Amino acid sequence: MGFQVKPIGVIHVDLSDDEVKARWPDGVEGVIEVYEEYAPGLEGIDGFSHIIVIAYLHKVSEEERRVLKVKPRRLRLLGIDVNKLPEVGVFCTDSPHRPNPIALTIVELIERKGRFLRVKSIDLFNGTPILDIKPYTPSRKIEEINLPSWYQKILEEIKAKHPNLKDF
């Protein structure tokens, strides 16, 4: 079974890939350019404080797409020793190394100018194809969640090192 997905736009970020990576977990500011043919789909988006952005991680290689077990390595940016992290299935992480390199991120919508959306807290590289945009609405909010013990242990270490860091 095959299918085809066509980008509806692209993200513009005035930073290098390394600079975007270094700004995790806060993300960076950028502009989502929605292609002209899809611009009517933005009608009514004004006023939402946050949107969900689905993107294609175009820089992931075929070899990286075969990776099914990873260590959540970007936690090293928070001072976590990567050697102490468990190796887990890729579907338990935000790793870009996955069979279908699709990203889902929630960003703050700062403003809309025609078919251009200025956003904050995005963690995508310049030129990343955007596949879809959805509003973040109260019906999507989940108050109580369960986490596996390995993840809870990591969160405790992060909170001890960064008491003012928002939950993630």
HELIX and SHEET records of a PDB file:
HELIX    1   1 ASP A   17  ALA A   22  1                                   6    
HELIX    2   2 GLU A   36  LEU A   42  5                                   7    
HELIX    3   3 GLU A   64  ARG A   66  5                                   3    
HELIX    4   4 ARG A   73  LEU A   78  5                                   6    
HELIX    5   5 VAL A   82  LYS A   84  5                                   3    
HELIX    6   6 VAL A   90  CYS A   92  5                                   3    
HELIX    7   7 PRO A  138  ARG A  140  5                                   3    
HELIX    8   8 SER A  149  LYS A  161  1                                  13    
SHEET    1   A 7 GLY A   9  HIS A  12  0                                        
SHEET    2   A 7 VAL A  28  VAL A  34 -1                                        
SHEET    3   A 7 PHE A 116  ILE A 122 -1                                        
SHEET    4   A 7 ILE A 102  LYS A 113 -1                                        
SHEET    5   A 7 HIS A  50  TYR A  56 -1                                        
SHEET    6   A 7 PRO A 129  PRO A 135 -1                                        
SHEET    7   A 7 GLY A   9  HIS A  12 -1                                        
SHEET    1   B 2 LYS A  69  VAL A  70  0                                        
SHEET    2   B 2 VAL A  88  GLY A  89 -1                                        
END                                                                             
